[in-house]
């Protein structure tokens, strides 16, 4: 049963991570209000940067809600998962801004761990996850995300 729980969590992670990116590609600048409201800190750098939007937050959360329902979970658990994952992703963006990295610049592990671990740890009980399944799910997600990021970067449309 642990494999089933881990698979459902991985589906939620993929939805929370990929849908905001897809929405950005499809919709461009439409509905891309910045999650940080354009807030710049005293050093002049944005809190989160231009790649974190309300569109992504809503899209990722709604996708996770639908995916959860399709996987036999409560849709509200899915929505909460999506919110936590995007929050984790936003925290890594804020840290990358403090490190003076350009928005959109990839930083393996820093880009994947917060968005995976935050929802997996916080929701481990309702998702039925053990510590081993959290580690395994996170590892699979990190590998898939790094591979897909490389494929996106090398695609002709990029």
DOMAR-707928 format. One record per residue: residue in three letters; x, z, y of N, C-alpha, C in turn. Coordinates in steps of 0.001 Angstrom, whole numbers, plus 500000, padded with zeros to 6 digits. Example, Ala and Ser with C-alpha at 12.3 -4.5 7.8 and 13.67 -1.06 7.14 Angstrom:
<gukes>
code Ala&n.X 513190&n.Z 507800&n.Y 494310&ca.X 512300&ca.Z 507800&ca.Y 495500&c.X 513200&c.Z 507800&c.Y 496700
code Ser&n.X 512850&n.Z 507080&n.Y 497750&ca.X 513670&ca.Z 507140&ca.Y 498940&c.X 512900&c.Z 507870&c.Y 500030
</gukes>
This chain:
<gukes>
code Unk&n.X 500815&n.Z 500000&n.Y 498799&ca.X 500000&ca.Z 500000&ca.Y 500000&c.X 500858&c.Z 500000&c.Y 501263
code Unk&n.X 502038&n.Z 500613&n.Y 501192&ca.X 502912&ca.Z 500680&ca.Y 502356&c.X 503265&c.Z 499289&c.Y 502876
code Unk&n.X 503417&n.Z 498326&n.Y 501965&ca.X 503735&ca.Z 496950&ca.Y 502359&c.X 502586&c.Z 496342&c.Y 503161
code Unk&n.X 501363&n.Z 496608&n.Y 502757&ca.X 500196&ca.Z 496113&ca.Y 503487&c.X 500174&c.Z 496679&c.Y 504907
code Unk&n.X 500430&n.Z 497976&n.Y 505032&ca.X 500432&ca.Z 498605&ca.Y 506358&c.X 501531&c.Z 498032&c.Y 507240
code Unk&n.X 502703&n.Z 497835&n.Y 506658&ca.X 503823&ca.Z 497261&ca.Y 507408&c.X 503513&c.Z 495826&c.Y 507816
code Unk&n.X 502878&n.Z 495059&n.Y 506934&ca.X 502525&ca.Z 493667&ca.Y 507250&c.X 501525&c.Z 493608&c.Y 508405
code Unk&n.X 500538&n.Z 494498&n.Y 508386&ca.X 499572&ca.Z 494528&ca.Y 509496&c.X 500263&c.Z 494875&c.Y 510810
code Unk&n.X 501172&n.Z 495841&n.Y 510770&ca.X 501902&ca.Z 496222&ca.Y 511986&c.X 502755&c.Z 495063&c.Y 512483
code Unk&n.X 503365&n.Z 494313&n.Y 511572&ca.X 504176&ca.Z 493160&ca.Y 511969&c.X 503314&c.Z 492086&c.Y 512623
code Unk&n.X 502137&n.Z 491861&n.Y 512094&ca.X 501207&ca.Z 490889&ca.Y 512699&c.X 500874&c.Z 491314&c.Y 514130
code Unk&n.X 500611&n.Z 492591&n.Y 514331&ca.X 500305&ca.Z 493092&ca.Y 515677&c.X 501510&c.Z 492909&c.Y 516609
code Unk&n.X 502698&n.Z 493203&n.Y 516114&ca.X 503908&ca.Z 493042&ca.Y 516929&c.X 504117&c.Z 491590&c.Y 517340
code Unk&n.X 503923&n.Z 490696&n.Y 516407&ca.X 504108&ca.Z 489281&ca.Y 516712&c.X 503084&c.Z 488830&c.Y 517756
code Unk&n.X 501840&n.Z 489277&n.Y 517618&ca.X 500815&ca.Z 488919&ca.Y 518602&c.X 501130&c.Z 489462&c.Y 519982
code Unk&n.X 501514&n.Z 490734&n.Y 520035&ca.X 501815&ca.Z 491361&ca.Y 521332&c.X 503014&c.Z 490704&c.Y 521999
code Unk&n.X 503946&n.Z 490209&n.Y 521212&ca.X 505173&ca.Z 489625&ca.Y 521739&c.X 505032&c.Z 488141&c.Y 522073
code Unk&n.X 504334&n.Z 487397&n.Y 521246&ca.X 504309&ca.Z 485941&ca.Y 521432&c.X 503215&c.Z 485431&c.Y 522362
code Unk&n.X 502068&n.Z 486076&n.Y 522376&ca.X 500960&ca.Z 485566&ca.Y 523192&c.X 501272&c.Z 485591&c.Y 524692
code Unk&n.X 501856&n.Z 486643&n.Y 525245&ca.X 502196&ca.Z 486579&ca.Y 526676&c.X 503141&c.Z 485416&c.Y 526997
code Unk&n.X 504117&n.Z 485157&n.Y 526128&ca.X 505022&ca.Z 484025&ca.Y 526331&c.X 504255&c.Z 482702&c.Y 526273
code Unk&n.X 503369&n.Z 482562&n.Y 525267&ca.X 502583&ca.Z 481330&ca.Y 525131&c.X 501669&c.Z 481119&c.Y 526334
code Unk&n.X 501046&n.Z 482187&n.Y 526805&ca.X 500184&ca.Z 482065&ca.Y 527978&c.X 500982&c.Z 481593&c.Y 529194
code Unk&n.X 502181&n.Z 482097&n.Y 529332&ca.X 503038&ca.Z 481659&ca.Y 530431&c.X 503366&c.Z 480181&c.Y 530340
code Unk&n.X 503637&n.Z 479703&n.Y 529132&ca.X 503950&ca.Z 478283&ca.Y 528940&c.X 502734&c.Z 477407&c.Y 529222
code Unk&n.X 501554&n.Z 477838&n.Y 528770&ca.X 500341&ca.Z 477037&ca.Y 528902&c.X 499771&c.Z 477107&c.Y 530321
code Unk&n.X 499741&n.Z 478303&n.Y 530901&ca.X 499076&ca.Z 478490&ca.Y 532191&c.X 500010&c.Z 478402&c.Y 533394
code Unk&n.X 501305&n.Z 478403&n.Y 533164&ca.X 502246&ca.Z 478319&ca.Y 534283&c.X 502072&c.Z 479482&c.Y 535241
code Unk&n.X 501840&n.Z 479168&n.Y 536505&ca.X 501708&ca.Z 480212&ca.Y 537529&c.X 500282&c.Z 480751&c.Y 537659
code Unk&n.X 499342&n.Z 480137&n.Y 536958&ca.X 497945&ca.Z 480567&ca.Y 537051&c.X 497779&c.Z 481970&c.Y 536455
code Unk&n.X 497197&n.Z 482864&n.Y 537201&ca.X 496899&ca.Z 484243&ca.Y 536787&c.X 498146&c.Z 485035&c.Y 536410
code Unk&n.X 499261&n.Z 484766&n.Y 537063&ca.X 500483&ca.Z 485483&ca.Y 536684&c.X 500840&c.Z 486586&c.Y 537676
code Unk&n.X 499866&n.Z 487368&n.Y 538046&ca.X 500108&ca.Z 488484&ca.Y 538960&c.X 501127&c.Z 489439&c.Y 538343
code Unk&n.X 502164&n.Z 489806&n.Y 539097&ca.X 503215&ca.Z 490650&ca.Y 538537&c.X 502714&c.Z 492053&c.Y 538195
code Unk&n.X 503135&n.Z 492518&n.Y 537049&ca.X 502756&ca.Z 493844&ca.Y 536573&c.X 503267&c.Z 494937&c.Y 537511
code Unk&n.X 504400&n.Z 494682&n.Y 538168&ca.X 504971&ca.Z 495676&ca.Y 539084&c.X 504504&c.Z 495484&c.Y 540529
code Unk&n.X 503518&n.Z 494598&n.Y 540731&ca.X 502962&ca.Z 494311&ca.Y 542056&c.X 504030&c.Z 493840&c.Y 543044
code Unk&n.X 505155&n.Z 493314&n.Y 542529&ca.X 506233&ca.Z 492841&ca.Y 543391&c.X 507102&c.Z 493956&c.Y 543953
code Unk&n.X 506956&n.Z 495167&n.Y 543427&ca.X 507694&ca.Z 496324&ca.Y 543923&c.X 509201&c.Z 496142&c.Y 543758
code Unk&n.X 509912&n.Z 496296&n.Y 544834&ca.X 511382&ca.Z 496273&ca.Y 544792&c.X 511880&c.Z 497687&c.Y 545041
code Unk&n.X 512901&n.Z 498075&n.Y 544320&ca.X 513498&ca.Z 499392&ca.Y 544471&c.X 514497&c.Z 499367&c.Y 545632
code Unk&n.X 515029&n.Z 500506&n.Y 546036&ca.X 515934&ca.Z 500545&ca.Y 547192&c.X 517136&c.Z 499588&c.Y 547093
code Unk&n.X 517537&n.Z 499250&n.Y 545868&ca.X 518659&ca.Z 498311&ca.Y 545727&c.X 518232&c.Z 496863&c.Y 545921
code Unk&n.X 516947&n.Z 496622&n.Y 546193&ca.X 516433&ca.Z 495284&ca.Y 546453&c.X 515976&c.Z 494548&c.Y 545210
code Unk&n.X 516256&n.Z 495078&n.Y 544041&ca.X 515842&ca.Z 494417&ca.Y 542803&c.X 514430&c.Z 494834&c.Y 542428
code Unk&n.X 513694&n.Z 493884&n.Y 541843&ca.X 512343&ca.Z 494171&ca.Y 541384&c.X 512365&c.Z 495207&c.Y 540276
code Unk&n.X 511303&n.Z 495974&n.Y 540194&ca.X 511183&ca.Z 496988&ca.Y 539149&c.X 511190&c.Z 496339&c.Y 537765
code Unk&n.X 510328&n.Z 495352&n.Y 537558&ca.X 510227&ca.Z 494700&ca.Y 536253&c.X 510687&c.Z 493249&c.Y 536269
code Unk&n.X 510482&n.Z 492552&n.Y 537346&ca.X 510815&ca.Z 491140&ca.Y 537403&c.X 509576&c.Z 490279&c.Y 537241
code Unk&n.X 509772&n.Z 489000&n.Y 537414&ca.X 508647&ca.Z 488066&ca.Y 537473&c.X 508059&c.Z 487705&c.Y 536114
code Unk&n.X 508727&n.Z 488032&n.Y 535036&ca.X 508217&ca.Z 487650&ca.Y 533722&c.X 507210&c.Z 488642&c.Y 533136
code Unk&n.X 507001&n.Z 489766&n.Y 533756&ca.X 506034&ca.Z 490752&ca.Y 533271&c.X 504786&c.Z 490667&c.Y 534148
code Unk&n.X 503684&n.Z 490198&n.Y 533549&ca.X 502469&ca.Z 489939&ca.Y 534318&c.X 501262&c.Z 490651&c.Y 533712
code Unk&n.X 500235&n.Z 490777&n.Y 534541&ca.X 498969&ca.Z 491327&ca.Y 534073&c.X 498355&c.Z 490393&c.Y 533039
code Unk&n.X 498548&n.Z 489091&n.Y 533226&ca.X 498054&ca.Z 488107&ca.Y 532262&c.X 498653&c.Z 488391&c.Y 530882
code Unk&n.X 499943&n.Z 488669&n.Y 530826&ca.X 500600&ca.Z 488975&ca.Y 529560&c.X 500104&c.Z 490267&c.Y 528949
code Unk&n.X 499908&n.Z 491281&n.Y 529797&ca.X 499408&ca.Z 492568&ca.Y 529318&c.X 498016&c.Z 492413&c.Y 528716
code Unk&n.X 497133&n.Z 491746&n.Y 529436&ca.X 495761&ca.Z 491560&ca.Y 528951&c.X 495754&c.Z 490652&c.Y 527725
code Unk&n.X 496497&n.Z 489552&n.Y 527790&ca.X 496531&ca.Z 488617&ca.Y 526662&c.X 497089&c.Z 489249&c.Y 525399
code Unk&n.X 498185&n.Z 489981&n.Y 525525&ca.X 498773&ca.Z 490642&ca.Y 524366&c.X 497860&c.Z 491705&c.Y 523794
code Unk&n.X 497207&n.Z 492450&n.Y 524658&ca.X 496309&ca.Z 493523&ca.Y 524197&c.X 495059&c.Z 492960&c.Y 523528
code Unk&n.X 494478&n.Z 491912&n.Y 524112&ca.X 493294&ca.Z 491301&ca.Y 523499&c.X 493631&c.Z 490637&c.Y 522165
code Unk&n.X 494804&n.Z 490028&n.Y 522099&ca.X 495236&ca.Z 489414&ca.Y 520845&c.X 495402&c.Z 490469&c.Y 519763
code Unk&n.X 496022&n.Z 491579&n.Y 520115&ca.X 496198&ca.Z 492666&ca.Y 519141&c.X 494855&c.Z 493265&c.Y 518738
code Unk&n.X 493922&n.Z 493355&n.Y 519660&ca.X 492588&ca.Z 493865&ca.Y 519325&c.X 491920&c.Z 492955&c.Y 518301
code Unk&n.X 491985&n.Z 491644&n.Y 518534&ca.X 491382&ca.Z 490681&ca.Y 517601&c.X 492114&c.Z 490696&c.Y 516255
code Unk&n.X 493443&n.Z 490723&n.Y 516299&ca.X 494224&ca.Z 490735&ca.Y 515059&c.X 493941&c.Z 491999&c.Y 514255
code Unk&n.X 493816&n.Z 493127&n.Y 514931&ca.X 493507&ca.Z 494377&ca.Y 514232&c.X 492157&c.Z 494272&c.Y 513525
code Unk&n.X 491169&n.Z 493752&n.Y 514226&ca.X 489846&ca.Z 493606&ca.Y 513619&c.X 489909&c.Z 492685&c.Y 512389
code Unk&n.X 490660&n.Z 491603&n.Y 512484&ca.X 490807&ca.Z 490680&ca.Y 511361&c.X 491562&c.Z 491310&c.Y 510188
code Unk&n.X 492408&n.Z 492276&n.Y 510481&ca.X 493188&ca.Z 492973&ca.Y 509444&c.X 492482&c.Z 494210&c.Y 508903
code Unk&n.X 491236&n.Z 494443&n.Y 509338&ca.X 490486&ca.Z 495589&ca.Y 508844&c.X 490749&c.Z 496888&c.Y 509585
code Unk&n.X 491363&n.Z 496785&n.Y 510750&ca.X 491617&ca.Z 497971&ca.Y 511579&c.X 490628&c.Z 497995&c.Y 512735
code Unk&n.X 490493&n.Z 499131&n.Y 513370&ca.X 489645&ca.Z 499253&ca.Y 514554&c.X 490254&c.Z 498427&c.Y 515685
code Unk&n.X 489434&n.Z 497641&n.Y 516357&ca.X 489936&ca.Z 496782&ca.Y 517433&c.X 490567&c.Z 497605&c.Y 518555
code Unk&n.X 490058&n.Z 498837&n.Y 518761&ca.X 490634&ca.Z 499684&ca.Y 519815&c.X 492057&c.Z 500101&c.Y 519486
code Unk&n.X 492333&n.Z 500305&n.Y 518198&ca.X 493701&ca.Z 500594&ca.Y 517766&c.X 494607&c.Z 499401&c.Y 518080
code Unk&n.X 494103&n.Z 498216&n.Y 517841&ca.X 494864&ca.Z 497007&ca.Y 518164&c.X 495126&c.Z 496877&c.Y 519650
code Unk&n.X 494108&n.Z 497145&n.Y 520462&ca.X 494289&ca.Z 497062&ca.Y 521919&c.X 495317&c.Z 498080&c.Y 522386
code Unk&n.X 495259&n.Z 499297&n.Y 521837&ca.X 496234&ca.Z 500327&ca.Y 522191&c.X 497640&c.Z 499901&c.Y 521753
code Unk&n.X 497736&n.Z 499313&n.Y 520588&ca.X 499019&ca.Z 498822&ca.Y 520089&c.X 499586&c.Z 497786&c.Y 521063
code Unk&n.X 498744&n.Z 496840&n.Y 521476&ca.X 499194&ca.Z 495807&ca.Y 522416&c.X 499664&c.Z 496400&c.Y 523727
code Unk&n.X 498922&n.Z 497355&n.Y 524258&ca.X 499325&ca.Z 498010&ca.Y 525509&c.X 500671&c.Z 498711&c.Y 525365
code Unk&n.X 500847&n.Z 499437&n.Y 524263&ca.X 502105&ca.Z 500158&ca.Y 524048&c.X 503278&c.Z 499198&c.Y 523863
code Unk&n.X 503029&n.Z 498104&n.Y 523164&ca.X 504106&ca.Z 497137&ca.Y 522955&c.X 504538&c.Z 496501&c.Y 524276
code Unk&n.X 503574&n.Z 496105&n.Y 525089&ca.X 503910&ca.Z 495513&ca.Y 526394&c.X 504564&c.Z 496560&c.Y 527299
code Unk&n.X 504134&n.Z 497812&n.Y 527203&ca.X 504784&ca.Z 498886&ca.Y 527955&c.X 506247&c.Z 499022&c.Y 527533
code Unk&n.X 506502&n.Z 499009&n.Y 526225&ca.X 507876&ca.Z 499080&ca.Y 525732&c.X 508709&c.Z 497906&c.Y 526212
code Unk&n.X 508115&n.Z 496717&n.Y 526206&ca.X 508798&ca.Z 495521&ca.Y 526705&c.X 509084&c.Z 495659&c.Y 528198
code Unk&n.X 508150&n.Z 496221&n.Y 528928&ca.X 508337&ca.Z 496414&ca.Y 530369&c.X 509436&c.Z 497437&c.Y 530657
code Unk&n.X 509515&n.Z 498472&n.Y 529829&ca.X 510589&ca.Z 499459&ca.Y 529997&c.X 511958&c.Z 498816&c.Y 529801
code Unk&n.X 512074&n.Z 497937&n.Y 528810&ca.X 513360&ca.Z 497259&ca.Y 528614&c.X 513656&c.Z 496330&c.Y 529778
code Unk&n.X 512628&n.Z 495710&n.Y 530355&ca.X 512833&ca.Z 494862&ca.Y 531543&c.X 513332&c.Z 495683&c.Y 532724
code Unk&n.X 512734&n.Z 496848&n.Y 532910&ca.X 513175&ca.Z 497710&ca.Y 534019&c.X 514637&c.Z 498111&c.Y 533832
code Unk&n.X 515003&n.Z 498434&n.Y 532603&ca.X 516400&ca.Z 498789&ca.Y 532331&c.X 517325&c.Z 497598&c.Y 532577
code Unk&n.X 516905&n.Z 496411&n.Y 532166&ca.X 517721&ca.Z 495212&ca.Y 532396&c.X 517879&c.Z 494933&c.Y 533899
code Unk&n.X 516839&n.Z 495201&n.Y 534684&ca.X 516973&ca.Z 495020&ca.Y 536146&c.X 518017&c.Z 495991&c.Y 536693
code Unk&n.X 517998&n.Z 497230&n.Y 536205&ca.X 518978&ca.Z 498227&ca.Y 536659&c.X 520398&c.Z 497829&c.Y 536264
code Unk&n.X 520523&n.Z 497096&n.Y 535158&ca.X 521835&ca.Z 496615&ca.Y 534720&c.X 522214&c.Z 495295&c.Y 535391
code Unk&n.X 521364&n.Z 494844&n.Y 536327&ca.X 521585&ca.Z 493631&ca.Y 537105&c.X 521577&c.Z 492360&c.Y 536253
code Unk&n.X 520756&n.Z 492349&n.Y 535200&ca.X 520594&ca.Z 491158&ca.Y 534381&c.X 519439&c.Z 490336&c.Y 534942
code Unk&n.X 519585&n.Z 489038&n.Y 534928&ca.X 518563&ca.Z 488141&ca.Y 535477&c.X 517282&c.Z 488212&c.Y 534645
code Unk&n.X 516100&n.Z 488076&n.Y 535300&ca.X 514840&ca.Z 488036&ca.Y 534556&c.X 514881&c.Z 486894&c.Y 533538
code Unk&n.X 514420&n.Z 487186&n.Y 532324&ca.X 514409&ca.Z 486179&ca.Y 531281&c.X 515697&c.Z 486126&c.Y 530467
code Unk&n.X 516743&n.Z 486776&n.Y 530938&ca.X 518004&ca.Z 486781&ca.Y 530186&c.X 517826&c.Z 487623&c.Y 528931
code Unk&n.X 518224&n.Z 487068&n.Y 527817&ca.X 518066&ca.Z 487744&ca.Y 526529&c.X 519167&c.Z 488779&c.Y 526325
code Unk&n.X 518777&n.Z 489906&n.Y 525767&ca.X 519720&ca.Z 490951&ca.Y 525389&c.X 519262&c.Z 491489&c.Y 524034
code Unk&n.X 519836&n.Z 490942&n.Y 522938&ca.X 519383&ca.Z 491343&ca.Y 521606&c.X 519352&c.Z 492859&c.Y 521431
code Unk&n.X 518372&n.Z 493306&n.Y 520724&ca.X 518017&ca.Z 494693&ca.Y 520437&c.X 517341&c.Z 495363&c.Y 521627
code Unk&n.X 517911&n.Z 495260&n.Y 522825&ca.X 517238&ca.Z 495853&ca.Y 523978&c.X 515910&c.Z 495145&c.Y 524230
code Unk&n.X 515835&n.Z 493860&n.Y 523918&ca.X 514595&ca.Z 493118&ca.Y 524115&c.X 513552&c.Z 493428&c.Y 523049
code Unk&n.X 513970&n.Z 493811&n.Y 521860&ca.X 513015&ca.Z 493984&ca.Y 520763&c.X 512688&c.Z 495441&c.Y 520433
code Unk&n.X 513666&n.Z 496323&n.Y 520488&ca.X 513435&ca.Z 497688&ca.Y 520004&c.X 512360&c.Z 498461&c.Y 520756
code Unk&n.X 512376&n.Z 498491&n.Y 522099&ca.X 511327&ca.Z 499283&ca.Y 522770&c.X 509914&c.Z 498784&c.Y 522494
code Unk&n.X 509720&n.Z 497453&n.Y 522500&ca.X 508370&ca.Z 496924&ca.Y 522291&c.X 507901&c.Z 497088&c.Y 520860
code Unk&n.X 508836&n.Z 497226&n.Y 519918&ca.X 508454&ca.Z 497460&ca.Y 518524&c.X 508298&c.Z 498950&c.Y 518225
code Unk&n.X 509291&n.Z 499737&n.Y 518610&ca.X 509292&ca.Z 501149&ca.Y 518225&c.X 508226&c.Z 501977&c.Y 518931
code Unk&n.X 507955&n.Z 501695&n.Y 520195&ca.X 506967&ca.Z 502514&ca.Y 520913&c.X 505606&c.Z 502503&c.Y 520213
code Unk&n.X 505004&n.Z 501327&n.Y 519957&ca.X 503697&ca.Z 501377&ca.Y 519287&c.X 503776&c.Z 501831&c.Y 517833
code Unk&n.X 504849&n.Z 501467&n.Y 517138&ca.X 504953&ca.Z 501847&ca.Y 515730&c.X 505076&c.Z 503359&c.Y 515558
code Unk&n.X 505839&n.Z 503995&n.Y 516420&ca.X 506013&ca.Z 505447&ca.Y 516318&c.X 504775&c.Z 506187&c.Y 516815
code Unk&n.X 504266&n.Z 505789&n.Y 517978&ca.X 503101&ca.Z 506479&ca.Y 518551&c.X 501876&c.Z 506348&c.Y 517645
code Unk&n.X 501708&n.Z 505182&n.Y 517031&ca.X 500508&ca.Z 504925&ca.Y 516221&c.X 500781&c.Z 504961&c.Y 514718
code Unk&n.X 501868&n.Z 505588&n.Y 514318&ca.X 502242&ca.Z 505596&ca.Y 512899&c.X 501142&c.Z 506196&c.Y 512025
code Unk&n.X 500491&n.Z 507254&n.Y 512475&ca.X 499420&ca.Z 507862&ca.Y 511684&c.X 498246&c.Z 506922&c.Y 511466
code Unk&n.X 497600&n.Z 506450&n.Y 512541&ca.X 496464&ca.Z 505548&ca.Y 512358&c.X 496816&c.Z 504243&c.Y 511633
code Unk&n.X 498084&n.Z 503807&n.Y 511750&ca.X 498504&ca.Z 502585&ca.Y 511066&c.X 498947&c.Z 502842&c.Y 509628
code Unk&n.X 499095&n.Z 504122&n.Y 509251&ca.X 499498&ca.Z 504469&ca.Y 507896&c.X 500953&c.Z 504152&c.Y 507594
code Unk&n.X 501809&n.Z 504257&n.Y 508596&ca.X 503209&ca.Z 503871&ca.Y 508441&c.X 504102&c.Z 505065&c.Y 508112
code Unk&n.X 504991&n.Z 504864&n.Y 507188&ca.X 506029&ca.Z 505845&ca.Y 506889&c.X 507246&c.Z 505531&c.Y 507758
code Unk&n.X 508204&n.Z 506436&n.Y 507776&ca.X 509434&ca.Z 506184&ca.Y 508528&c.X 510140&c.Z 504947&c.Y 507998
code Unk&n.X 510163&n.Z 504784&n.Y 506674&ca.X 510813&ca.Z 503617&ca.Y 506074&c.X 510109&c.Z 502326&c.Y 506477
code Unk&n.X 508782&n.Z 502345&n.Y 506528&ca.X 508069&ca.Z 501121&ca.Y 506899&c.X 508237&c.Z 500811&c.Y 508390
code Unk&n.X 508389&n.Z 501828&n.Y 509215&ca.X 508665&ca.Z 501591&ca.Y 510648&c.X 510025&c.Z 500918&c.Y 510798
code Unk&n.X 511021&n.Z 501411&n.Y 510082&ca.X 512363&ca.Z 500827&ca.Y 510161&c.X 512347&c.Z 499392&c.Y 509636
code Unk&n.X 511696&n.Z 499174&n.Y 508489&ca.X 511649&ca.Z 497833&ca.Y 507898&c.X 510885&c.Z 496854&c.Y 508789
code Unk&n.X 509743&n.Z 497283&n.Y 509308&ca.X 508946&ca.Z 496418&ca.Y 510177&c.X 509726&c.Z 496058&c.Y 511435
code Unk&n.X 510385&n.Z 497034&n.Y 512014&ca.X 511185&ca.Z 496793&ca.Y 513213&c.X 512317&c.Z 495824&c.Y 512908
code Unk&n.X 512990&n.Z 495998&n.Y 511786&ca.X 514101&ca.Z 495111&ca.Y 511427&c.X 513627&c.Z 493674&c.Y 511248
code Unk&n.X 512517&n.Z 493491&n.Y 510543&ca.X 511974&ca.Z 492140&ca.Y 510353&c.X 511573&c.Z 491541&c.Y 511693
code Unk&n.X 510920&n.Z 492325&n.Y 512536&ca.X 510515&ca.Z 491837&ca.Y 513854&c.X 511719&c.Z 491427&c.Y 514686
code Unk&n.X 512766&n.Z 492233&n.Y 514696&ca.X 513969&ca.Z 491920&ca.Y 515476&c.X 514557&c.Z 490590&c.Y 515016
code Unk&n.X 514694&n.Z 490411&n.Y 513718&ca.X 515260&ca.Z 489165&ca.Y 513192&c.X 514380&c.Z 487976&c.Y 513566
code Unk&n.X 513066&n.Z 488082&n.Y 513344&ca.X 512157&ca.Z 486984&ca.Y 513686&c.X 512198&c.Z 486664&c.Y 515173
code Unk&n.X 512231&n.Z 487695&n.Y 516017&ca.X 512232&ca.Z 487471&ca.Y 517456&c.X 513532&c.Z 486809&c.Y 517915
code Unk&n.X 514652&n.Z 487252&n.Y 517392&ca.X 515936&ca.Z 486649&ca.Y 517766&c.X 515986&c.Z 485192&c.Y 517303
code Unk&n.X 515504&n.Z 484928&n.Y 516094&ca.X 515483&ca.Z 483548&ca.Y 515601&c.X 514556&c.Z 482666&c.Y 516444
code Unk&n.X 513378&n.Z 483195&n.Y 516787&ca.X 512445&ca.Z 482377&ca.Y 517576&c.X 512937&c.Z 482190&c.Y 519002
code Unk&n.X 513620&n.Z 483167&n.Y 519559&ca.X 514175&ca.Z 483034&ca.Y 520899&c.X 515241&c.Z 481949&c.Y 520921
code Unk&n.X 516078&n.Z 481910&n.Y 519898&ca.X 517089&ca.Z 480862&ca.Y 519798&c.X 516454&c.Z 479494&c.Y 519650
code Unk&n.X 515381&n.Z 479405&n.Y 518866&ca.X 514689&ca.Z 478130&ca.Y 518691&c.X 514036&c.Z 477677&c.Y 519993
code Unk&n.X 513439&n.Z 478624&n.Y 520737&ca.X 512815&ca.Z 478267&ca.Y 522026&c.X 513863&c.Z 477801&c.Y 523017
code Unk&n.X 515003&n.Z 478480&n.Y 523043&ca.X 516064&ca.Z 478143&ca.Y 523982&c.X 516635&c.Z 476761&c.Y 523680
code Unk&n.X 516680&n.Z 476376&n.Y 522408&ca.X 517255&ca.Z 475089&ca.Y 522009&c.X 516241&c.Z 473971&c.Y 521929
code Unk&n.X 514975&n.Z 474257&n.Y 522235&ca.X 513951&ca.Z 473210&ca.Y 522166&c.X 514058&c.Z 472289&c.Y 523381
code Unk&n.X 513679&n.Z 470998&n.Y 523198&ca.X 513769&ca.Z 470044&ca.Y 524305&c.X 512915&c.Z 470424&c.Y 525511
code Unk&n.X 511791&n.Z 471128&n.Y 525285&ca.X 510892&ca.Z 471492&ca.Y 526397&c.X 511440&c.Z 472611&c.Y 527232
code Unk&n.X 512446&n.Z 473340&n.Y 526747&ca.X 512947&ca.Z 474522&ca.Y 527469&c.X 513901&c.Z 474170&c.Y 528556
</gukes>
